[in-house]
Amino acid sequence: QVQLVESGGGLVQPGGSLRLSCAAAGFRAPPYSIGWFRQVPGQEREAIACIKESDGSTNYASSVKGRFTISRDNAKKMVYLQMNNLKPEDTAVYYCAANSDYWGQGTQVTVSS
């Protein structure tokens, strides 16, 4: 059974950092891409970062480029999202997704003083 589990969310002050983790299990083969998304209630889900299995290439939304970094540890079947210089507008539920088909349950990130 395919499962994605996010962790690492929480409350942080503006300018602070958090690292989100996504644990992947149950895949017969490594997913060709894993992405991080976020959603604010009442708004559309936003794709913010993804990493490809084939070559490790990454892509970022303009809203997070230069502040967030996606990385992976294939041996541990983990994908991470390092978030620096957080802003109040980064407050959302963050999800990881594999191949855009499998989704985790989400983890809340709140940026507030």
C-alpha positions as a Markdown table, in Angstrom:
| # | Residue | x | y | z |
|---|---|---|---|---|
| 1 | Gln | 0.0 | 0.0 | 0.0 |
| 2 | Val | 1.4 | 3.3 | -1.1 |
| 3 | Gln | 1.7 | 5.8 | 1.7 |
| 4 | Leu | 3.1 | 9.3 | 2.1 |
| 5 | Val | 3.5 | 10.8 | 5.5 |
| 6 | Glu | 4.5 | 14.4 | 6.1 |
| 7 | Ser | 6.0 | 15.8 | 9.3 |
| 8 | Gly | 7.8 | 18.8 | 10.5 |
| 9 | Gly | 5.2 | 21.5 | 10.4 |
| 10 | Gly | 4.5 | 23.9 | 13.2 |
| 11 | Leu | 4.5 | 27.5 | 14.3 |
| 12 | Val | 7.4 | 29.7 | 13.4 |
| 13 | Gln | 8.1 | 33.4 | 13.5 |
| 14 | Pro | 8.6 | 35.4 | 10.3 |
| 15 | Gly | 12.1 | 35.0 | 9.1 |
| 16 | Gly | 12.4 | 31.6 | 10.7 |
| 17 | Ser | 13.0 | 28.2 | 9.2 |
| 18 | Leu | 11.4 | 24.8 | 9.2 |
| 19 | Arg | 12.2 | 21.5 | 7.5 |
| 20 | Leu | 9.4 | 19.4 | 6.3 |
| 21 | Ser | 9.8 | 15.7 | 5.7 |
| 22 | Cys | 7.9 | 13.3 | 3.5 |
| 23 | Ala | 8.3 | 9.6 | 4.1 |
| 24 | Ala | 7.3 | 7.4 | 1.2 |
| 25 | Ala | 6.4 | 3.7 | 1.5 |
| 26 | Gly | 4.9 | 1.0 | -0.6 |
| 27 | Phe | 6.2 | 2.0 | -4.0 |
| 28 | Arg | 7.3 | -0.8 | -6.2 |
| 29 | Ala | 9.6 | 1.6 | -8.0 |
| 30 | Pro | 10.7 | 5.1 | -7.0 |
| 31 | Pro | 8.1 | 7.6 | -8.2 |
| 32 | Tyr | 9.3 | 9.6 | -11.1 |
| 33 | Ser | 8.7 | 12.8 | -9.3 |
| 34 | Ile | 7.8 | 14.0 | -5.8 |
| 35 | Gly | 6.4 | 17.4 | -5.2 |
| 36 | Trp | 5.4 | 19.7 | -2.4 |
| 37 | Phe | 2.2 | 21.6 | -2.5 |
| 38 | Arg | 0.4 | 23.9 | -0.2 |
| 39 | Gln | -3.2 | 25.0 | 0.3 |
| 40 | Val | -4.8 | 27.8 | 2.3 |
| 41 | Pro | -8.5 | 27.2 | 3.1 |
| 42 | Gly | -10.7 | 28.7 | 0.4 |
| 43 | Gln | -7.8 | 28.9 | -2.1 |
| 44 | Glu | -6.5 | 26.6 | -4.8 |
| 45 | Arg | -3.7 | 24.2 | -4.0 |
| 46 | Glu | -0.4 | 25.6 | -5.1 |
| 47 | Ala | 2.5 | 23.5 | -6.4 |
| 48 | Ile | 5.7 | 24.9 | -4.9 |
| 49 | Ala | 8.5 | 22.5 | -5.5 |
| 50 | Cys | 9.2 | 19.2 | -7.2 |
| 51 | Ile | 12.2 | 16.9 | -7.7 |
| 52 | Lys | 12.6 | 14.2 | -10.4 |
| 53 | Glu | 13.8 | 10.7 | -9.8 |
| 54 | Ser | 15.7 | 10.5 | -13.1 |
| 55 | Asp | 18.2 | 13.2 | -12.7 |
| 56 | Gly | 17.4 | 15.0 | -9.4 |
| 57 | Ser | 16.4 | 18.1 | -11.2 |
| 58 | Thr | 14.2 | 20.5 | -9.3 |
| 59 | Asn | 11.6 | 23.2 | -10.0 |
| 60 | Tyr | 10.2 | 25.9 | -7.7 |
| 61 | Ala | 7.3 | 28.2 | -7.8 |
| 62 | Ser | 8.4 | 31.8 | -8.0 |
| 63 | Ser | 6.8 | 32.5 | -4.6 |
| 64 | Val | 9.3 | 30.3 | -2.9 |
| 65 | Lys | 12.3 | 30.3 | -5.2 |
| 66 | Gly | 15.5 | 31.2 | -3.3 |
| 67 | Arg | 13.9 | 30.5 | 0.1 |
| 68 | Phe | 12.8 | 26.8 | -0.2 |
| 69 | Thr | 15.0 | 23.8 | -1.1 |
| 70 | Ile | 13.6 | 20.4 | -2.0 |
| 71 | Ser | 15.9 | 17.4 | -1.6 |
| 72 | Arg | 15.7 | 13.7 | -1.3 |
| 73 | Asp | 17.4 | 10.7 | 0.4 |
| 74 | Asn | 16.6 | 7.7 | -1.7 |
| 75 | Ala | 18.2 | 5.3 | 0.7 |
| 76 | Lys | 15.8 | 6.5 | 3.4 |
| 77 | Lys | 12.9 | 7.0 | 1.0 |
| 78 | Met | 12.5 | 10.5 | 2.2 |
| 79 | Val | 12.0 | 13.9 | 0.6 |
| 80 | Tyr | 12.6 | 17.1 | 2.4 |
| 81 | Leu | 11.5 | 20.7 | 2.0 |
| 82 | Gln | 13.9 | 23.2 | 3.7 |
| 83 | Met | 12.0 | 26.5 | 4.2 |
| 84 | Asn | 14.0 | 29.5 | 5.1 |
| 85 | Asn | 13.1 | 33.2 | 5.6 |
| 86 | Leu | 9.5 | 32.2 | 6.1 |
| 87 | Lys | 6.8 | 34.8 | 5.7 |
| 88 | Pro | 3.2 | 35.0 | 7.0 |
| 89 | Glu | 1.9 | 34.3 | 3.5 |
| 90 | Asp | 3.7 | 30.9 | 3.7 |
| 91 | Thr | 1.1 | 29.8 | 6.2 |
| 92 | Ala | -0.8 | 26.8 | 4.8 |
| 93 | Val | -1.2 | 23.1 | 4.9 |
| 94 | Tyr | 1.7 | 21.5 | 3.1 |
| 95 | Tyr | 1.4 | 18.2 | 1.2 |
| 96 | Cys | 3.8 | 16.0 | -0.5 |
| 97 | Ala | 2.6 | 14.0 | -3.6 |
| 98 | Ala | 4.2 | 11.3 | -5.7 |
| 99 | Asn | 3.6 | 11.4 | -9.4 |
| 100 | Ser | 0.7 | 13.8 | -8.6 |
| 101 | Asp | -1.3 | 10.6 | -7.9 |
| 102 | Tyr | -0.5 | 9.8 | -4.3 |
| 103 | Trp | -0.9 | 12.3 | -1.5 |
| 104 | Gly | 0.0 | 12.6 | 2.1 |
| 105 | Gln | -2.4 | 13.9 | 4.8 |
| 106 | Gly | -0.7 | 17.3 | 5.1 |
| 107 | Thr | 1.1 | 19.2 | 7.8 |
| 108 | Gln | 0.2 | 22.6 | 9.0 |
| 109 | Val | 2.8 | 25.4 | 8.8 |
| 110 | Thr | 1.9 | 28.7 | 10.5 |
| 111 | Val | 4.2 | 31.7 | 10.2 |
| 112 | Ser | 3.2 | 34.4 | 12.8 |
| 113 | Ser | 4.7 | 36.6 | 15.4 |
